[in-house]
Amino acid sequence: MAKRISLHEFQAGLARRLADTRDNRALALLAVQAGQRNWLVDLTEAGEILAVPPLATVPLAEPWFRGLASVRGNLFGVVDFAAFHGDPSIAPAGQARLLLVGVRHELNCAILVSRALGLRSLDDFEVVSSPAPTEPPWVGDLVRDSLGTPWTRLKVAELLNHPRFLDAAQS
């Protein structure tokens, strides 16, 4: 027979487990590659990551704005994150993935990345330097993992609020 617990004990236990989950999410990072650069996205800022669906092109848009993707009936603007930084465009096939970064901020926005590299812990990295003053505001700290691989922290909110990112119209 199952052990009976009071509603108060159940709620207290549930609250503890939820707090532990939030703490772990705050330390978790999603690792992605966009072009030749490795990026780390806080799991609290990262949305869903999925295979690239068919993209509908948008005329008179910047080359880095790859078009619109339908995800479960919702349209998402897709930005080629490598091309946005001046690197060669990412082919939306093979290991390429869409990262729905705007959902938490109520924006239907996705970034196209070369591939997803899995979850990492913040404890696995050491900060090498702060971003240079010439870097865009969405570029965070430069960190290295135990193998010496360089990674860049992505500040999602700064990216989503930057005028250049928001204006995909071809100039």
VMD Tcl script that draws the C-alpha trace (Angstrom):
set ca {
  {0.00 0.00 0.00}
  {1.27 3.45 -0.88}
  {2.47 5.68 1.91}
  {-0.03 8.43 2.65}
  {1.26 11.97 3.02}
  {-0.54 15.13 3.85}
  {-1.31 17.73 1.21}
  {1.03 20.13 2.99}
  {3.95 17.65 2.80}
  {3.19 16.96 -0.87}
  {3.17 20.68 -1.72}
  {6.39 21.30 0.21}
  {8.13 18.42 -1.60}
  {6.87 19.61 -4.96}
  {8.07 23.16 -4.24}
  {11.55 21.81 -3.34}
  {11.76 19.78 -6.57}
  {10.66 22.76 -8.67}
  {13.24 25.00 -6.99}
  {15.97 22.40 -7.66}
  {14.91 22.22 -11.31}
  {15.07 26.01 -11.66}
  {18.54 26.05 -10.08}
  {19.79 23.38 -12.49}
  {18.29 25.18 -15.51}
  {20.10 28.35 -14.48}
  {23.42 26.46 -14.67}
  {22.60 24.66 -17.94}
  {23.65 25.92 -21.34}
  {22.67 24.87 -24.84}
  {25.72 24.59 -27.08}
  {25.28 25.39 -30.78}
  {27.56 26.11 -33.69}
  {26.79 28.85 -36.22}
  {29.34 28.93 -39.00}
  {32.77 28.67 -37.42}
  {31.74 30.09 -34.04}
  {30.57 28.13 -31.01}
  {27.80 29.71 -28.97}
  {26.37 29.01 -25.52}
  {22.77 29.93 -24.81}
  {21.37 29.92 -21.28}
  {18.79 27.17 -21.12}
  {16.38 29.62 -19.51}
  {16.67 31.74 -22.70}
  {16.72 28.90 -25.21}
  {13.50 27.71 -26.70}
  {12.84 24.58 -28.64}
  {15.42 23.29 -31.08}
  {14.20 21.42 -34.14}
  {15.06 20.21 -37.63}
  {14.70 22.92 -40.25}
  {11.24 22.85 -41.84}
  {10.66 24.26 -45.33}
  {11.32 27.99 -45.39}
  {9.21 30.52 -47.31}
  {11.47 33.26 -48.65}
  {10.63 36.90 -48.11}
  {11.36 39.30 -50.97}
  {13.46 42.41 -50.37}
  {14.84 41.06 -47.09}
  {18.45 41.07 -45.96}
  {20.36 37.95 -47.11}
  {20.69 36.79 -43.51}
  {16.90 36.76 -43.10}
  {16.16 33.32 -44.52}
  {12.38 33.59 -44.46}
  {9.46 32.20 -42.54}
  {9.02 28.76 -41.05}
  {5.75 27.22 -39.93}
  {6.12 25.46 -36.59}
  {2.90 23.76 -35.53}
  {0.89 26.39 -37.39}
  {2.79 29.40 -36.04}
  {5.04 31.47 -38.30}
  {8.59 32.19 -37.14}
  {11.02 34.60 -38.76}
  {14.30 32.75 -39.41}
  {17.68 34.47 -39.17}
  {20.79 32.70 -40.48}
  {22.96 33.37 -37.44}
  {26.26 32.79 -39.26}
  {25.33 35.10 -42.16}
  {24.08 37.69 -39.65}
  {27.68 37.83 -38.35}
  {29.17 38.09 -41.84}
  {30.10 34.41 -42.24}
  {28.97 32.18 -45.14}
  {25.29 31.18 -45.06}
  {24.18 27.95 -43.42}
  {22.50 25.39 -45.66}
  {19.13 24.55 -44.04}
  {19.72 20.80 -44.33}
  {21.72 18.02 -42.71}
  {22.72 18.90 -39.15}
  {21.37 22.46 -39.34}
  {18.75 23.29 -36.73}
  {16.34 26.05 -35.81}
  {16.54 27.44 -32.31}
  {13.31 29.20 -31.32}
  {14.88 31.96 -29.24}
  {12.06 34.46 -29.13}
  {9.29 32.42 -27.52}
  {10.12 33.47 -23.96}
  {10.10 37.09 -25.10}
  {6.83 36.65 -27.01}
  {8.57 37.00 -30.39}
  {8.18 34.40 -33.10}
  {11.83 34.38 -33.98}
  {14.25 31.55 -34.72}
  {17.95 31.44 -35.46}
  {19.36 28.99 -37.96}
  {22.48 27.29 -36.59}
  {24.88 24.84 -38.24}
  {24.25 22.22 -35.57}
  {23.24 21.67 -31.99}
  {26.00 20.36 -29.76}
  {23.95 19.43 -26.70}
  {23.61 20.60 -23.13}
  {26.56 21.80 -21.09}
  {27.02 22.92 -17.53}
  {28.21 26.41 -16.69}
  {30.71 24.76 -14.34}
  {32.47 23.19 -17.37}
  {33.73 26.57 -18.60}
  {36.11 29.25 -17.44}
  {35.78 32.87 -18.46}
  {38.66 33.98 -20.69}
  {37.60 37.56 -21.33}
  {34.71 39.95 -21.50}
  {33.56 40.94 -24.97}
  {35.61 43.58 -26.74}
  {34.01 47.04 -26.86}
  {33.68 46.63 -30.64}
  {31.53 43.48 -30.30}
  {27.75 43.81 -30.67}
  {25.78 43.96 -27.39}
  {24.45 40.38 -27.75}
  {27.97 38.94 -27.61}
  {28.74 37.86 -24.06}
  {31.82 36.54 -22.34}
  {34.37 34.46 -24.19}
  {34.82 31.18 -22.31}
  {36.83 28.00 -22.81}
  {35.97 24.42 -22.02}
  {38.37 21.85 -20.56}
  {39.70 21.03 -24.06}
  {40.53 24.69 -24.71}
  {37.72 25.17 -27.24}
  {36.54 28.80 -27.35}
  {32.84 29.54 -26.84}
  {30.86 32.76 -26.85}
  {27.93 33.38 -24.52}
  {24.87 34.67 -26.38}
  {22.77 37.35 -24.72}
  {19.39 36.52 -26.26}
  {17.45 39.52 -24.94}
  {20.05 41.96 -26.30}
  {19.97 40.20 -29.68}
  {16.19 40.27 -29.90}
  {16.04 43.96 -29.00}
  {18.82 45.16 -31.29}
  {17.64 47.44 -34.13}
  {19.78 45.63 -36.73}
  {18.29 42.27 -35.80}
  {14.76 43.68 -35.86}
  {15.13 45.34 -39.26}
  {15.42 42.60 -41.87}
  {14.31 44.86 -44.72}
  {16.96 45.14 -47.41}
  {18.51 48.60 -47.41}
}
mol new
graphics top color blue
foreach p $ca { graphics top sphere $p radius 0.5 }
foreach p [lrange $ca 0 end-1] q [lrange $ca 1 end] { graphics top cylinder $p $q radius 0.2 }
display resetview
